[in-house]
Amino acid sequence: MASEKVTQLIEDVKALTVLELSELVKALETEFGVSAAAPMAAAAAPAAGAAEEAEEQTEFDVILTAVGDQKIKVIKVVREITGLGLKEAKALVDEAPKPVKEGATKEEAAEIKAKIEEVGGSIEVK
């Protein structure tokens, strides 16, 4: 329980205007040689962590780098993934290295990579 003196001081502070509170803070800082500002190291640490999280890559480009010896199977998988016609999928495979999917999620990129590698193709995720 706060003393009567402290309780009275709290009531007096409640009665002050914003301008008066600002003047009080400045006067207390000057009188006691302290700062009411949050320490910069403590305030900057969470912000730096948030910036690192924001920079984490969320979209990936899945690039067919090599076809391998089972070109027809790779073409079938590329058609399944992209929805391209036979001619377009064959052209994509023939022109490797070529992007199969751009802007894929991490899970989607991993799934595509697994499917193409399963049939002998090589994938690079960027």
Secondary structure, DSSP 8 states (H G I E B T S, - for coil): ---HHHHHHHHHHHHS-HHHHHHHHHHHHHHHT---S--HHHHHHHHHHHHHHHHS---EEEEEEE--S-HHHHHHHHHHHH---HHHHHHHHHT-SEEEEEEE-HHHHHHHHHHHHHTT-EEEE-
